[in-house]
């Protein structure tokens, strides 16, 4: 019997037929079932809000006994956070020459007030990311792409997006651009837009950051995933996020 990954590969390679690329930029919300959209829209039914509430609690809890909290700088509800800046992550920092994700930014703050950081995609870090990103819900994604350095990074990110990976020999581009709107196992393939992340995944029952979702996708392709803090992962996150510019933030979205 084929396992789930083998079945996914067979369906993707043997059933999908190429169709005209969808020209319009669409959130993953447009590709999920009506009941999933209803769940996302309901403040009592959206399971991702549990992670947001956990993040809010962590935001107001000292990272060490007697220490400071995030709320002391940014307000109890994060009301002092700059939502436009949140909508611009990941950012390219020209001073450090690094791409900085929102998780990395939260960890930087954490290191300053507690001399301690969490591993990338730690559940607590994803919860904090969810809380912060939720503050910018409805604000259009606005990743800065201006300047030669940023354009060079985006070019490298696009190359990774179009590279075929793993035993299935599939690229992000083929799946989320060429086959967007097609069905795989009863689910429509989205365009892979990033405006809903961190997202609650019905298929796994967990919150997934963009970083974690890329890892999961590469695993499905039977490829060796990039390490979470690798340059390749940063470039992919940066390109994918810039690709979603203009779409309103939906965090926490609900996806399959």
N, C-alpha and C positions, 0 to 999 in steps of 0.2 A: 504493500500500500504506500501511496505517496504521502509524505508529510505535508504540512501546511505550506512550507516554503516551496516544495516541489510542485504542489498544485498551483500555487500562485504563479510560478514560472511558466507552467504549461498553459495556464489561461492567458497570461500576458503575451506569450510568444505565439501561441497557436490559435487564439480566438480573435484578438484585437485586429481590426483592419484600420489602416491609416485613413484619416479623414481630414478635411480642411482644418487648419489651425484656428482656434478661437482667437479672433483679433482683439476682442474687448478684455480688459483686465478685470478679473472677477475674483472676489473672495471665495474661500472654500465654503462659505455659507451658502453660496449659490449651487453647490454640487451635492450637499447632503440632503437626506430625506426630510420631508415636512415635519415629522415627529422630532427629529434631531434639532431642527431650527426652533421648534416650539420649546424644547428643553433648554436650549441656549438662552432664549429670550425670557424665560421664567426665572425670576430671582429666587424662587423657592425650589425649583426643580434642577437648576444648573448645578451639577456636581462639582464643577470647577470652583464655585464660590466657597466651598469648604477649604480649598487650598488658599484662596484669597483671605479668608478669615484667619487661617493659621498664620499666614504671612503678617496680617495686621497684629496678631498677638505677639509674634516675634519682634515686630517693628517697635513694640512698646515694652519689650523685656530686655533687661541688661544682658549683654553677652557673657558677663562674668559678675559674680556677686559684688554689689556696690559700684558697678560700672555704669557707663552711660548707655542710653538707648538711641536708636535711630530717631525716635520721636522728639528727643530733646533738640535736635537740629531741624527736623523736617515737619514737626507738628504731629499731634496724636493720630490724626487720620491721614497724614502725609499731605496736608493741605498746603504746605510751603514748598512742595516739590514743583519743579518747572515741567509742566506736562508737555510743552513743545520740545524740551530737551529730551524727555523720555521717548517721545515719538521719533527722535533722531538716532536712537541706538540700533545697531552698533555704530560707534563713531571711530574715525581715524584720528589718532592723536599725533599731530606733526612733531611734537617735541620728543616723544618716546619712540616715534615711528612704529607704533603698534595699533592694531585694531582692538578696540575695547568694547566688549559686550556689556549688556546691562547686568548680567551676573557678575562679571569682573568688576564693574563699578560698585556694586553692592559689597563685594568682598574687600575692595579697597577701603571703603568706609569702615567696614567691620575691623580691618587690620589697624586702623587708626584709633579706634575706641576700645578695642579689646585685644589687640596684638594676636589676632587669631583669624583664620579664614576657613571656609568650608570648601570641600572638593567640588569641582564643577559638576552640576546636576545632582548634588545632594538634595534630598527632599526639602530640607529647611531652606536651602538657597533658592530652589524653584518656587517655594511658597512665598518667599520675600520678593522674588522677581515678579510673581503673579500679582501680589499686592501693589507693588510700585507701578507695574504696567497697567493695571486696572485703573489707576488714577487718571490715565490718559485715554480711557475708553472714549471712542468717538472722534478722537483727534487723528487726522490723517498721518500715516507713516511719512516721515520726511528725513530720510537718510541723506546726509550731505555727500554729494558726488562731485563737487566742484574742485578743479585743480588737477594738474598733471599727475601728482602722486596718487590721488584717489582714483583717477581714471585708470591708471596702471593696475591698481589693486583690483578694480572691477573687471578689467580684462582677464586677469589671472583667475578670478572667481568664476567668470563665465566659461573659461576653458575647463575648469573642474566640473562645472555644471553640464558641460557637453561631452565630457569624457565617459566612455563606457567602462563599467566596473563589473568584476566578479564573474562567476560561472554563467550567469544569465546574460552577460554582455549587454547591459542596459545602462543608459545614462539618465540623469535627472531630466535632461531636455526631452528625450524621447518619451518618457513617462508623463511628465507634467506640461509639456508644450504640444508635442505631436499627438499624444493620446488623451489629452485633457477632454473630459466630457464623455469618454468611453466607459463602459462598465467592466469591472473586475469583481467577480463573486457577489454580484448584486449591489455593489457600491460604485458610484461614479468617481473617476479619477479627477482630482482637482488640478488647478494650475500650480499648486505648491506655493501659494502665497503665504506670507508670514504674519499677517496682521492679527491673527487670532492667538498667537503664542504668548505665553505658555497656554497650552490647550489640554482640555480633558479628553482622553481617548477612550471611547466606549469599547474598542477592541481589546484594550489591555487593562482598563479600569485604573488608569493612573494619569497624573499630570505629566505632560511632556513639554520640555523647553524645545526651542528650535534645534539647539545643539543635540539633544537627545533624539529628536525625531530624525535628524540626518543619520545618526548612528543606526537607528532602527531600520531606516530605508536601505542603507548599505548592507545591513545584515540580511534583509529580504532578498537583495540582489546576490547573496552569497559572496559578498566581497569582504575584505578585511577593512573594517571601519577605520577612519582616521581617529587618532587619539583626540579626546575632547578638547585639549588645549593646544592642538597642533596648528601650525600656520595654515594648513589646508582647510581645517575646519573653520578657522577665523575668516578666511577668504570666501568660503562658501556661504557662511552666515551673512557676511557683509554684502555679497552680490545678491543673494536671495532677498535680503531685507530691502536693498535699494530697488530691486525689481518690483517690490510691493508699494513703492512710493505712491501716495495719493489715496490708498485704501484706508478707511477708518479702522482704528484699533478696536478689536472685539474682545480682548482678553477679559475673562477666560472663555474662549470659544469651546464648542463641543464638536468633536469630529470622530469619525470611526477609527 
